[in-house]
Amino acid sequence: MTLKTLLCATLVFSVGLVVGPASAVQRIEGRVAVAGGSIGNAEVTLWETTSEAPRKISATRTSQDGSFELSITDGNAEAGVYYLIAMGGVTNEEAEPNPSITLMTTLGPTPPDRVTINELTTIASAYTTAQFLHDGALRGNATGLRIAAGNVPNLVDLETGAHGPVIVNALNGPRTTTLAKFNTLGALLSACISGKPRVCEKLFEATTTPDGSAPSNTLSAMHNIARFPAHNATRIFDLFEALAPVPDGKRYRDVAFIPYLFHAPSAWTLSLVYAGGGFYAVGGAAIDGEGNFWTNNNWMPGSQTTIYQQFGGGEGKFAPNGKPLSPMITGFNGGGIDSPGWGIAFSSDDKVWVTNLIGRTISVLDRRTGKALSPEGGYNFDGKLGQMQGVLVAPNGDVWTVDNENNQIVHIPGGDISKGRILGRTVEGKPVDGTLQVKGPFGIAIDQQDRIWITNSASNTVTRFPASNPGQAEEFEVGFSPHAIAIDSKGNAWIGNLIGHPKVREKLALIKQKFEGEIEARKGSMTPDDVAANMWADLWEIINEYPGGDISMITPDGKVHGPFNADGAITGPWGIAIDGNDNVWVASSTSSSVTQLAGVRPETRPPGVKTGDPLTPHEGYLGGLQVIAPIAVDPAGNVWVGNGFHDTKAGFSKIPPEARSTQFGAHTIVVFFGVAKPVKPPLIGPVRGF
């Protein structure tokens, strides 16, 4: 079954030979299948969707062997995403038609010539398009739809309906439960589609949404699980065990897809792990306007980096489907790139602004090519900069960034380095610029009133000031060591407090010792690099010896709410992101989990849930996570999480064991499909939904 293209052209002879308007007809041949068998007499419909509602392209019915053919005629002004829906049909000649059957395969902008529609293609499509499916129809933002379609082949082979190459590769198949979850859901669908008595009814009962909305077909059942992965998680697993018991005298269940789960998951999320492109020990990360994921790689892969002796890395870039686009090992470099830290931001003129730790510089890259636009040594303001962290690009084009080491702020009006100035310095403990003072500034954000927010990681405060008048600064008390910060669409600031609000006396004493005494004492006897290394070692000791951490929210009028810690599930919150529903996503570094908190909008929360309440299970979302740092939401509603550390015992040693000496940094990214409301990238100002 090969793609056949028939060109119909009108030839008009005038002065010369002219070819008139042509239309290309593309034929798709495929099969509707279940558990290796066929579904005959199923109605198959080809749809195309763009930013508007989907339109029907063509329809047919399958033969007894499940085969079908469909046609596509060119002529659309906007290239959209194609998808196939198969409904009804019978699994053998004697069976009655099963009205519960609805299967789906998302094809993308360029359909292949051969396709399969089965259980696995349905699950892959339901998860990747979870934010765009409405009663079996796809609609939503064009970028998000393309991203969703582009990730389906990672999970399933469109031609054969078998597993895709990524879900079974070395980073995923043997390392996470995603493959086993995928197969277990496939077995549940197989049982329903095959027409076993009351199976579909039981599946639909188990996949009813929290608000009581029951699915009516197999696609909506999978869509409900994708949207509410923690709801009825154990009940769904118990149904699988009941429907596919181990036969007498056998060791394994008689199912079409292996391996399957042995134990009930805390949530039926599907996540995939990606690597490459120089990714290693990620600091900050961000998503550009096309949905590419950019990473600040603190260190270089293959180096014997420890916290005391570091080899700086470069900048990573990944396509929305996880394919690395930056060079292996080094990533994008040049322009002063040397251990990029927490700061990365995009400007409207396609520049990437990056801050550096070891380099103590600001760098600029071309977003499209990764080529350095800043000088070879970067911008260092005549050597006045220390280890740089957060950076933002304001809606008016100004660039703001913070110097964590020297307790100061850099303002670059309109992105023009020649106009850059340093703010927030202190002389003999007194602020130079009005009331503006920062202490270990780390994260930075801007709200709808053009006020700059900065987290002070070496204290328990957040600083806020008008962008037009930095000297009018005010401070708000939150938890200890605030790092990440994000502004929701209502202007509320959400802050991740790495240490939080400790109640244990010993922890408070340790914090005072590390934060207030030792750092100052070291400054006179150590190099700046040694001071910074010991600071990170102290922080790591605190958050590991006394786990904790929480989230604070500050309203636009300055009132502090919280702390929120999801009943203890949040520990060492390093990254924080807001989705299109204004719900809050938290990357807990030390518990290696992702937690979603309810935001401020009642209409986007379940009934009875308050602002700050967890929407994820107590364990959070798991799968491929290590010591994690940044977190971001893309236009398809996928949540991207960067792994920062791997072997911390080796990394916090003066001399690491040789066999583990290159393993301090983690080298993988994890993407959870379809779990969040999509957001518009890039983040220039507060979050924006579609």
C-alpha positions as CSV (number, residue, x, y, z in Angstrom):
1,M,0.0,0.0,0.0
2,T,2.0,2.9,-1.3
3,L,1.2,6.6,-1.5
4,K,-0.2,7.4,-4.9
5,T,-0.2,11.0,-6.2
6,L,-2.2,11.8,-9.3
7,L,-1.7,15.1,-10.9
8,C,-4.6,16.6,-12.9
9,A,-3.5,19.5,-15.0
10,T,-5.1,21.6,-17.7
11,L,-2.7,22.6,-20.5
12,V,-3.5,25.9,-22.2
13,F,-1.6,26.9,-25.3
14,S,-1.2,30.6,-26.0
15,V,2.1,32.2,-27.0
16,G,3.7,29.2,-25.2
17,L,2.8,26.2,-23.0
18,V,1.1,27.2,-19.8
19,V,0.2,24.9,-16.9
20,G,-3.1,25.8,-15.3
21,P,-4.2,25.2,-11.7
22,A,-3.3,21.7,-10.4
23,S,-4.7,19.7,-7.6
24,A,-2.8,16.8,-6.1
25,V,-4.8,13.8,-4.9
26,Q,-3.1,11.7,-2.1
27,R,-4.4,8.3,-1.2
28,I,-4.1,6.9,2.3
29,E,-4.3,3.1,2.7
30,G,-4.7,1.7,6.2
31,R,-6.1,-0.8,8.6
32,V,-8.3,-0.7,11.7
33,A,-7.1,-3.3,14.2
34,V,-7.5,-4.6,17.7
35,A,-5.1,-7.0,19.6
36,G,-3.6,-8.0,16.3
37,G,-7.0,-8.8,14.7
38,S,-9.1,-6.7,12.4
39,I,-12.2,-4.6,12.8
40,G,-14.5,-4.8,9.8
41,N,-17.4,-2.5,8.8
42,A,-16.0,0.4,10.8
43,E,-16.7,3.9,9.7
44,V,-13.4,5.7,9.0
45,T,-13.3,9.4,8.6
46,L,-10.4,11.7,7.7
47,W,-10.5,15.1,9.3
48,E,-8.3,18.2,9.1
49,T,-8.1,20.8,11.8
50,T,-6.3,24.1,12.0
51,S,-6.8,27.0,14.4
52,E,-10.6,26.7,13.5
53,A,-13.0,23.8,13.9
54,P,-12.1,20.6,12.0
55,R,-13.4,19.9,8.6
56,K,-14.3,16.5,7.1
57,I,-12.1,15.4,4.2
58,S,-13.5,12.0,3.3
59,A,-15.0,8.9,4.8
60,T,-15.3,5.2,4.0
61,R,-15.9,1.8,5.7
62,T,-13.4,-1.0,6.4
63,S,-13.5,-4.3,4.6
64,Q,-13.8,-7.5,6.6
65,D,-10.0,-7.6,7.0
66,G,-10.1,-4.0,8.5
67,S,-8.5,-2.4,5.4
68,F,-9.6,1.0,4.0
69,E,-8.6,3.7,1.5
70,L,-9.2,7.4,1.7
71,S,-8.2,10.4,-0.5
72,I,-6.9,13.9,0.3
73,T,-7.2,16.7,-2.2
74,D,-4.8,19.7,-1.8
75,G,-6.1,23.2,-1.9
76,N,-6.2,24.4,1.7
77,A,-4.7,27.9,2.4
78,E,-3.5,26.9,5.9
79,A,-1.6,23.7,6.5
80,G,-3.4,21.9,9.3
81,V,-3.2,18.7,11.2
82,Y,-4.9,15.6,9.8
83,Y,-6.4,12.8,12.0
84,L,-8.4,9.6,11.5
85,I,-11.4,8.5,13.5
86,A,-12.8,4.9,13.3
87,M,-16.2,4.2,14.8
88,G,-18.1,1.0,15.4
89,G,-17.5,-2.2,13.5
90,V,-17.1,-5.8,14.3
91,T,-14.1,-7.9,15.4
92,N,-15.3,-11.1,13.7
93,E,-18.0,-12.3,11.3
94,E,-20.4,-13.5,14.0
95,A,-20.1,-10.5,16.3
96,E,-22.6,-7.7,16.7
97,P,-21.4,-4.2,15.8
98,N,-19.9,-2.5,18.9
99,P,-21.1,1.1,19.2
100,S,-18.6,1.7,22.0
101,I,-15.7,1.6,19.6
102,T,-14.1,5.0,18.7
103,L,-10.4,4.8,17.8
104,M,-8.1,7.6,16.6
105,T,-4.8,8.2,14.9
106,T,-3.3,11.7,14.7
107,L,-1.4,12.0,11.4
108,G,0.1,15.5,11.5
109,P,0.4,18.0,8.7
110,T,1.8,15.4,6.2
111,P,-0.1,12.1,6.4
112,P,1.9,9.0,5.7
113,D,0.8,6.7,2.8
114,R,0.1,3.7,5.2
115,V,-1.5,4.0,8.6
116,T,-3.0,1.8,11.3
117,I,-5.8,2.8,13.7
118,N,-5.7,0.7,16.9
119,E,-5.6,0.8,20.7
120,L,-2.0,2.2,20.9
121,T,-2.6,4.9,18.3
122,T,-5.8,5.9,20.2
123,I,-4.0,6.2,23.5
124,A,-1.1,8.1,22.0
125,S,-3.5,10.5,20.3
126,A,-5.7,11.0,23.4
127,Y,-2.7,11.9,25.6
128,T,-0.8,14.2,23.2
129,T,-4.0,16.0,22.2
130,A,-5.6,15.9,25.6
131,Q,-6.0,19.7,25.7
132,F,-7.6,19.8,22.2
133,L,-10.1,17.0,22.1
134,H,-13.7,18.0,22.5
135,D,-16.3,15.2,22.0
136,G,-13.9,13.4,19.7
137,A,-13.1,16.5,17.6
138,L,-9.8,18.3,17.5
139,R,-9.6,22.1,17.8
140,G,-7.2,24.6,19.3
141,N,-4.1,26.7,18.7
142,A,-2.2,25.8,15.6
143,T,1.2,25.6,17.2
144,G,-0.1,23.3,20.0
145,L,-1.8,21.0,17.5
146,R,1.4,20.6,15.5
147,I,3.3,19.9,18.7
148,A,0.8,17.3,19.8
149,A,0.8,15.6,16.4
150,G,4.6,15.6,16.3
151,N,4.8,13.6,19.5
152,V,2.5,10.8,18.5
153,P,5.2,8.9,16.5
154,N,7.4,8.9,19.7
155,L,4.8,6.7,21.3
156,V,3.5,4.6,18.4
157,D,4.5,3.8,14.8
158,L,1.8,5.3,12.6
159,E,2.2,2.7,9.9
160,T,2.2,-0.5,11.9
161,G,0.4,0.6,15.1
162,A,3.3,-0.9,17.1
163,H,5.4,0.9,19.7
164,G,7.2,4.0,18.6
165,P,11.1,4.3,18.7
166,V,11.3,6.6,21.7
167,I,9.0,4.8,24.2
168,V,11.1,1.7,23.8
169,N,14.6,3.2,23.7
170,A,17.2,3.0,26.4
171,L,16.1,6.1,28.2
172,N,12.5,5.1,28.4
173,G,11.6,1.4,28.0
174,P,13.8,0.0,30.8
175,R,14.0,3.2,32.9
176,T,10.3,4.3,33.6
177,T,6.9,2.8,33.9
178,T,5.6,4.7,30.8
179,L,5.8,1.6,28.5
180,A,4.1,-0.6,31.0
181,K,1.3,2.0,31.6
182,F,0.9,2.4,27.8
183,N,0.5,-1.4,27.3
184,T,-1.8,-1.8,30.3
185,L,-4.2,0.8,28.9
186,G,-3.9,-0.9,25.6
187,A,-5.1,-4.2,27.2
188,L,-8.1,-2.4,28.7
189,L,-9.1,-1.1,25.3
190,S,-8.6,-4.5,23.7
191,A,-10.9,-6.1,26.2
192,C,-13.7,-3.5,25.6
193,I,-13.3,-3.5,21.8
194,S,-13.4,-7.3,21.6
195,G,-16.9,-7.2,23.0
196,K,-16.5,-9.2,26.2
197,P,-19.7,-8.9,28.3
198,R,-20.0,-5.6,30.3
199,V,-16.3,-4.8,29.8
200,C,-17.0,-1.4,28.1
201,E,-19.6,-0.6,30.8
202,K,-17.0,-1.3,33.6
203,L,-14.3,0.7,31.7
204,F,-16.6,3.7,31.3
205,E,-17.6,3.6,35.0
206,A,-13.9,3.6,36.0
207,T,-13.0,6.4,33.7
208,T,-15.9,8.8,34.7
209,T,-14.5,12.2,35.4
210,P,-14.4,13.8,38.9
211,D,-17.5,15.8,38.0
212,G,-19.5,12.7,37.1
213,S,-19.2,12.9,33.3
214,A,-19.1,9.3,32.0
215,P,-17.5,8.5,28.6
216,S,-19.6,6.9,25.9
217,N,-16.8,5.4,23.8
218,T,-13.3,4.1,23.9
219,L,-11.7,7.3,22.8
220,S,-13.4,9.5,25.4
221,A,-12.5,6.9,28.1
222,M,-8.8,7.3,27.2
223,H,-9.2,11.1,27.0
224,N,-10.7,11.1,30.5
225,I,-7.7,9.2,31.9
226,A,-5.3,11.6,30.1
227,R,-7.1,14.7,31.5
228,F,-7.4,13.3,35.1
229,P,-4.6,10.8,35.4
230,A,-4.8,10.4,39.2
231,H,-8.6,10.0,39.3
232,N,-9.6,6.4,40.1
233,A,-6.0,5.3,39.4
234,T,-6.2,2.1,41.5
235,R,-9.7,1.3,40.3
236,I,-8.6,1.4,36.7
237,F,-5.6,-0.9,37.5
238,D,-7.9,-3.3,39.4
239,L,-10.2,-3.5,36.3
240,F,-7.2,-4.5,34.2
241,E,-6.3,-7.3,36.6
242,A,-9.9,-8.5,36.7
243,L,-10.3,-8.4,32.9
244,A,-7.0,-10.1,32.1
245,P,-6.3,-12.7,34.8
246,V,-3.3,-15.0,34.7
247,P,-4.6,-18.3,33.1
248,D,-4.4,-21.4,35.2
249,G,-1.0,-23.0,34.8
250,K,0.5,-19.8,33.3
251,R,2.8,-17.2,34.6
252,Y,1.8,-14.2,32.6
253,R,-1.5,-12.5,31.5
254,D,-2.8,-13.2,28.1
255,V,-2.6,-9.7,26.6
256,A,-1.5,-8.2,23.3
257,F,1.1,-5.8,24.6
258,I,3.9,-6.5,27.0
259,P,5.3,-5.6,29.5
260,Y,2.3,-4.5,31.6
261,L,2.1,-3.1,35.1
262,F,2.4,-5.3,38.2
263,H,1.3,-2.6,40.6
264,A,-1.2,0.2,40.5
265,P,0.3,3.6,39.6
266,S,-0.3,6.8,41.6
267,A,-1.3,8.4,38.3
268,W,-1.8,7.3,34.7
269,T,0.5,10.0,33.3
270,L,2.5,9.3,30.2
271,S,6.0,10.9,30.1
272,L,9.0,10.5,27.9
273,V,12.6,11.1,28.6
274,Y,14.9,12.9,26.1
275,A,18.7,13.6,26.0
276,G,21.5,15.0,23.8
277,G,22.4,18.4,22.4
278,G,24.9,19.2,25.2
279,F,22.2,18.8,27.9
280,Y,23.8,18.2,31.3
281,A,23.1,19.6,34.8
282,V,20.4,22.0,33.6
283,G,19.9,25.3,35.4
284,G,17.2,27.5,33.8
285,A,15.1,26.6,30.8
286,A,12.5,28.3,28.6
287,I,10.2,27.6,25.6
288,D,10.4,29.8,22.5
289,G,7.6,30.9,20.2
290,E,7.8,27.8,18.1
291,G,7.7,25.4,21.1
292,N,11.4,24.6,21.2
293,F,12.8,23.9,24.6
294,W,16.0,25.8,25.5
295,T,18.3,24.7,28.4
296,N,21.0,26.4,30.3
297,N,23.5,23.5,30.8
298,N,25.5,24.4,34.0
299,W,28.3,21.9,33.1
300,M,29.7,20.0,30.2
301,P,28.9,16.4,29.6
302,G,31.9,14.1,30.1
303,S,33.6,16.5,32.4
304,Q,34.7,15.4,35.9
305,T,32.7,18.3,37.4
306,T,32.1,18.6,41.1
307,I,30.7,21.5,43.0
308,Y,34.3,22.4,43.9
309,Q,35.8,22.1,40.4
310,Q,33.5,22.8,37.4
311,F,33.7,22.7,33.6
312,G,31.1,25.0,32.2
313,G,28.6,23.9,29.6
314,G,26.7,25.6,26.8
315,E,23.1,26.2,25.6
316,G,20.8,23.3,24.6
317,K,17.9,23.4,22.2
318,F,15.3,20.7,21.7
319,A,12.5,20.5,19.1
320,P,8.9,20.1,20.5
321,N,9.2,16.4,19.9
322,G,12.3,16.1,22.0
323,K,14.8,15.9,19.1
324,P,18.1,17.7,20.1
325,L,18.9,20.7,17.8
326,S,22.1,21.9,19.5
327,P,25.5,20.3,19.1
328,M,26.3,17.3,21.2
329,I,28.6,17.8,24.3
330,T,29.2,21.6,23.9
331,G,25.7,22.8,23.0
332,F,25.6,26.3,21.5
333,N,28.6,28.2,22.8
334,G,30.7,31.3,22.2
335,G,29.7,34.9,23.0
336,G,30.8,34.4,26.6
337,I,28.7,31.3,27.3
338,D,30.3,29.6,30.3
339,S,28.1,27.6,32.7
340,P,24.8,29.4,31.9
341,G,22.7,29.6,35.1
342,W,19.0,30.2,35.9
343,G,18.6,33.1,33.4
344,I,17.3,32.6,29.9
345,A,14.7,34.7,28.0
346,F,13.7,35.5,24.5
347,S,13.2,39.0,23.0
348,S,10.8,39.8,20.1
349,D,13.7,40.3,17.8
350,D,14.7,36.6,17.9
351,K,17.5,37.0,20.5
352,V,18.2,34.6,23.3
353,W,19.4,36.3,26.5
354,V,21.5,34.0,28.7
355,T,23.3,34.6,32.1
356,N,26.5,32.8,33.1
357,L,27.8,31.5,36.4
358,I,31.4,30.7,35.9
359,G,31.8,33.2,33.1
360,R,30.1,36.0,35.2
361,T,28.7,37.5,32.0
362,I,25.6,38.1,30.0
363,S,25.5,36.4,26.5
364,V,23.2,36.8,23.5
365,L,22.4,34.2,20.9
366,D,20.4,34.1,17.7
367,R,17.3,32.1,18.4
368,R,17.1,30.6,14.9
369,T,20.7,29.5,14.5
370,G,22.2,29.4,18.0
371,K,25.0,31.6,16.8
372,A,26.6,34.0,19.3
373,L,25.7,37.6,18.9
374,S,27.6,38.9,21.9
375,P,31.4,39.4,22.0
376,E,33.6,36.4,22.6
377,G,34.0,37.3,26.2
378,G,30.3,38.2,26.6
379,Y,29.1,41.3,28.4
380,N,30.7,41.7,31.8
381,F,30.3,45.5,32.5
382,D,34.0,46.0,32.9
383,G,34.4,43.0,35.2
384,K,31.7,44.3,37.7
385,L,29.5,41.2,37.4
386,G,29.5,38.1,39.5
387,Q,27.6,34.8,39.1
388,M,24.5,35.8,37.2
389,Q,21.1,34.1,37.6
390,G,17.6,35.1,36.5
391,V,16.8,37.3,33.5
392,L,13.6,38.6,31.9
393,V,12.7,40.5,28.8
394,A,9.9,43.1,29.5
395,P,7.1,43.7,27.1
396,N,8.7,47.1,26.2
397,G,12.0,45.3,25.3
398,D,14.0,46.2,28.4
399,V,16.2,43.4,29.7
400,W,16.5,42.9,33.5
401,T,18.9,40.4,35.2
402,V,20.3,39.7,38.6
403,D,23.8,39.2,40.0
404,N,23.5,36.5,42.7
405,E,27.1,36.8,43.8
406,N,27.4,40.6,44.1
407,N,23.9,41.4,45.2
408,Q,23.0,43.7,42.4
409,I,20.7,44.1,39.4
410,V,21.4,44.9,35.8
411,H,19.0,46.9,33.7
412,I,19.5,47.1,29.9
413,P,17.0,49.5,28.3
414,G,15.6,48.2,25.0
415,G,18.2,45.5,25.0
416,D,20.9,48.1,24.2
417,I,24.0,47.0,26.2
418,S,25.5,50.5,25.7
419,K,22.7,51.9,27.9
420,G,23.0,49.2,30.6
421,R,23.3,50.2,34.2
422,I,23.9,48.4,37.5
423,L,21.3,48.9,40.3
424,G,20.7,47.8,43.9
425,R,24.3,48.0,45.2
426,T,25.0,48.7,48.9
427,V,27.8,50.7,50.5
428,E,28.5,49.9,54.1
429,G,25.2,48.1,54.3
430,K,23.1,51.0,53.0
431,P,21.4,50.9,49.6
432,V,22.6,53.3,46.9
433,D,19.4,53.5,45.0
434,G,16.6,54.6,47.3
435,T,15.3,51.6,49.2
436,L,16.4,49.1,46.6
437,Q,18.4,46.2,48.2
438,V,18.7,42.6,47.3
439,K,20.5,39.6,49.0
440,G,21.5,36.7,46.8
441,P,19.0,37.6,44.1
442,F,18.0,34.6,42.0
443,G,14.6,34.7,40.2
444,I,13.1,37.7,38.5
445,A,9.7,38.5,37.0
446,I,7.6,41.4,35.8
447,D,3.8,41.9,36.5
448,Q,1.0,43.6,34.6
449,Q,1.8,46.9,36.4
450,D,5.4,46.9,35.1
451,R,6.7,46.1,38.6
452,I,9.8,44.0,38.9
453,W,9.8,41.1,41.4
454,I,13.1,39.5,42.6
455,T,13.6,36.6,45.0
456,N,16.4,37.0,47.6
457,S,17.8,33.4,47.9
458,A,20.1,34.4,50.7
459,S,17.2,35.5,53.0
460,N,13.5,35.0,53.3
461,T,12.3,38.0,51.3
462,V,11.1,39.1,47.9
463,T,11.8,42.6,46.5
464,R,9.4,44.5,44.3
465,F,9.8,47.9,42.6
466,P,8.4,49.9,39.7
467,A,10.4,49.4,36.6
468,S,10.3,53.1,36.0
469,N,11.5,53.9,39.5
470,P,13.7,51.2,41.1
471,G,14.5,53.3,44.1
472,Q,10.9,52.9,45.4
473,A,11.4,49.3,46.4
474,E,9.5,47.3,49.0
475,E,10.1,43.9,50.6
476,F,7.8,41.0,51.4
477,E,8.6,38.2,53.8
478,V,8.1,34.7,52.5
479,G,9.9,31.4,53.3
480,F,13.6,30.9,53.5
481,S,15.7,30.8,50.4
482,P,13.1,31.8,47.7
483,H,14.3,30.9,44.3
484,A,11.8,30.6,41.4
485,I,9.1,33.1,40.8
486,A,6.2,33.3,38.3
487,I,3.3,35.7,37.7
488,D,-0.1,34.5,36.9
489,S,-2.6,36.3,34.6
490,K,-4.2,38.1,37.5
491,G,-0.9,39.6,38.7
492,N,-0.3,37.3,41.6
493,A,3.4,36.3,42.3
494,W,4.0,32.7,43.1
495,I,7.3,31.9,44.8
496,G,9.2,28.7,45.4
497,N,10.8,28.7,48.9
498,L,13.6,26.1,48.7
499,I,13.9,25.8,52.5
500,G,10.5,27.1,53.4
501,H,9.2,27.8,56.9
502,P,11.1,25.4,59.2
503,K,9.7,24.6,62.6
504,V,12.6,22.4,63.7
505,R,15.0,24.3,66.0
506,E,18.0,22.6,64.7
507,K,17.2,23.5,61.1
508,L,16.7,27.2,62.0
509,A,20.1,27.2,63.7
510,L,21.7,25.6,60.7
511,I,20.2,28.1,58.4
512,K,21.5,31.0,60.5
513,Q,24.9,29.5,60.6
514,K,25.2,28.8,56.9
515,F,23.4,31.9,55.6
516,E,24.5,34.5,58.0
517,G,27.9,33.6,59.4
518,E,30.0,31.3,57.3
519,I,29.4,33.0,53.9
520,E,30.6,36.4,55.2
521,A,33.6,34.8,56.9
522,R,34.6,33.0,53.8
523,K,34.7,36.1,51.6
524,G,37.9,37.3,53.1
525,S,39.8,33.9,52.8
526,M,38.4,32.2,49.7
527,T,38.2,32.9,46.0
528,P,34.8,33.9,44.7
529,D,34.5,30.4,43.0
530,D,35.3,28.7,46.3
531,V,32.8,30.9,48.2
532,A,30.1,30.0,45.7
533,A,30.9,26.3,45.8
534,N,30.7,26.2,49.5
535,M,27.4,28.2,49.5
536,W,25.8,25.5,47.2
537,A,27.2,22.7,49.4
538,D,25.7,24.4,52.5
539,L,22.3,24.7,50.8
540,W,22.4,21.1,49.6
541,E,23.2,20.0,53.2
542,I,20.2,22.0,54.6
543,I,17.6,20.7,52.1
544,N,18.8,17.1,52.5
545,E,19.3,16.9,56.2
546,Y,16.0,18.7,56.9
547,P,13.7,18.2,53.9
548,G,11.1,20.9,53.5
549,G,10.2,23.8,51.3
550,D,6.9,25.4,50.3
551,I,5.2,28.0,48.0
552,S,4.1,31.5,48.8
553,M,1.7,33.7,46.9
554,I,1.7,37.5,47.0
555,T,-1.3,39.3,45.6
556,P,-0.9,42.5,43.6
557,D,-1.8,44.5,46.7
558,G,1.1,43.0,48.6
559,K,-0.7,40.5,50.8
560,V,1.2,37.2,51.4
561,H,-0.7,34.0,51.3
562,G,0.4,30.4,52.2
563,P,2.6,28.7,52.7
564,F,1.4,25.9,50.5
565,N,3.2,22.5,50.4
566,A,0.7,20.0,49.2
567,D,0.6,18.2,52.6
568,G,4.4,17.8,52.5
569,A,4.7,16.6,48.9
570,I,6.6,19.7,47.9
571,T,10.3,19.6,49.0
572,G,13.1,21.8,47.7
573,P,10.9,23.5,45.2
574,W,13.3,24.7,42.5
575,G,11.2,25.4,39.5
576,I,7.7,27.0,39.2
577,A,5.4,27.6,36.2
578,I,1.9,28.8,35.6
579,D,-0.4,27.2,33.0
580,G,-3.2,28.6,30.9
581,N,-5.7,28.0,33.7
582,D,-3.5,29.9,36.2
583,N,-2.8,26.7,38.0
584,V,0.7,26.4,39.4
585,W,3.2,23.7,38.6
586,V,6.1,23.0,41.0
587,A,9.3,21.0,40.4
588,S,10.3,19.5,43.8
589,S,14.1,19.0,43.5
590,T,14.7,16.6,46.4
591,S,11.5,14.5,46.1
592,S,11.9,14.2,42.3
593,S,8.3,14.9,41.6
594,V,6.0,17.5,40.0
595,T,3.0,19.0,41.9
596,Q,0.1,21.0,40.5
597,L,-1.5,23.5,42.8
598,A,-4.9,25.1,42.3
599,G,-4.6,28.7,41.2
600,V,-6.8,31.7,42.0
601,R,-9.5,31.2,39.4
602,P,-12.5,29.2,40.8
603,E,-13.8,28.2,37.4
604,T,-10.6,26.3,36.6
605,R,-10.6,24.3,39.9
606,P,-12.6,21.3,40.9
607,P,-15.5,22.0,43.3
608,G,-14.4,22.4,46.9
609,V,-10.8,22.9,46.0
610,K,-9.2,26.1,47.3
611,T,-6.3,28.2,46.0
612,G,-3.0,26.4,46.9
613,D,-4.6,22.9,47.3
614,P,-2.9,20.1,45.4
615,L,-4.4,18.8,42.2
616,T,-1.9,16.0,41.9
617,P,-1.7,12.8,44.1
618,H,0.4,13.0,47.2
619,E,3.4,11.5,45.4
620,G,3.1,14.2,42.7
621,Y,3.6,13.1,39.1
622,L,6.6,10.8,38.8
623,G,8.5,9.2,35.9
624,G,12.1,9.7,34.8
625,L,12.7,12.5,37.3
626,Q,15.9,12.9,39.3
627,V,17.0,16.0,41.2
628,I,15.0,18.4,39.1
629,A,15.2,22.2,38.5
630,P,13.3,24.0,35.8
631,I,9.7,23.4,34.7
632,A,7.8,24.9,31.8
633,V,4.4,24.5,30.0
634,D,4.2,24.5,26.2
635,P,1.5,25.4,23.7
636,A,0.2,21.8,23.6
637,G,-0.2,21.6,27.4
638,N,2.9,19.4,27.9
639,V,5.0,20.0,31.0
640,W,8.7,20.0,30.5
641,V,11.0,19.2,33.5
642,G,14.8,19.4,33.5
643,N,16.9,17.0,35.6
644,G,19.7,18.8,37.3
645,F,21.7,16.4,39.5
646,H,22.3,12.7,39.3
647,D,25.1,11.5,41.5
648,T,25.2,14.0,44.3
649,K,27.4,12.0,46.5
650,A,30.2,12.2,43.9
651,G,29.4,15.8,43.0
652,F,29.6,17.2,46.5
653,S,32.9,15.4,47.1
654,K,36.3,17.1,46.9
655,I,37.6,14.2,44.9
656,P,34.9,12.0,43.4
657,P,35.3,8.2,42.9
658,E,36.8,7.7,39.4
659,A,34.0,5.5,38.2
660,R,31.4,8.1,39.0
661,S,33.4,11.2,38.4
662,T,31.5,12.3,35.3
663,Q,28.0,11.6,36.7
664,F,27.3,14.5,39.0
665,G,25.0,16.2,36.5
666,A,21.8,14.6,35.2
667,H,21.6,14.4,31.4
668,T,17.9,14.0,30.7
669,I,14.6,16.0,30.2
670,V,11.2,14.6,31.0
671,V,8.0,15.6,29.2
672,F,4.5,14.9,30.7
673,F,2.0,14.9,27.8
674,G,-1.2,16.9,27.9
675,V,-1.5,17.5,31.6
676,A,-1.7,21.3,31.7
677,K,-3.7,24.1,30.0
678,P,-1.5,25.4,27.1
679,V,0.3,28.8,27.3
680,K,1.6,31.2,24.7
681,P,5.4,31.2,24.4
682,P,7.7,32.9,24.7
683,L,7.2,34.3,28.2
684,I,7.6,38.0,27.8
685,G,5.9,39.4,30.9
686,P,3.3,37.3,32.8
687,V,1.8,34.1,31.6
688,R,-0.7,34.2,28.7
689,G,-3.2,31.5,27.8
690,F,-4.8,30.9,24.4
